[in-house]
Amino acid sequence: NGLAHAMLLCAAAQCGSSPQLFAGSAVLGAGLGVGLSAWITRDGISGGPAQVINSAAAWGSYQGTLLATMLAEPADPSWRPWVTISLAGLAGTGVGTFVAYQFQPAGGPVAMVNSGGIWASVLTTLFMSPAFQYLAVDTLQTVNLVAANGGMLLLGVVSQYVQISRGRMFLIDAGGVLGLL
């Protein structure tokens, strides 16, 4: 995550024209991310909480990407989308950290929530694909954002009543992918 945020902020600062500066910021961000993670979890962290932090960071970045493109105006400065994605990813990391330490979720429920978001987003895109030529890009992204969050919320509630392992969720998702193919 530190690497990704350093690269996003470097892109926002338009330091990509210098390969040395871009690489240096990426290495610095990765080092800060690893160092901060090692310091915060110096007493250890189990799989479920680690998974929820990483998942929330990824979902935050995904939602930040959707928001950045939905809200973009042609006259927007070129740094705004990169900062939006980074801030949303950091917000996701914060939410995931809160959930990890407050609720100590197991890996199965976290995988179920991720699955809900992924499948809601994928199926929304597939069902809306015949209308792509008639819809504005931000309309699809708005619907996708709502669907992904709704899918995560729905399966988050279901995960409180159904005990499932990460391996079982992997098999369910693999079956879904094979069904799509």
Secondary structure, 3 states (H helix, E strand, C coil): CHHHHHHHHHHHCCHHHCHHHHHHHHHHHHHHHHHHHHHHCCCCCCHHHHHHHHHHHHHHHHHHHHHHHHHCCCCCCCCHHHHHHHHHHHHHHHHHHHHHHHHCCCHHHHHHHHHHHHHHHHHHHHHHHHHHHHCCHHHHHHHHHHHHHHHHHHHHHHCCCCCCCHHHHHHHHHHHHHHHC
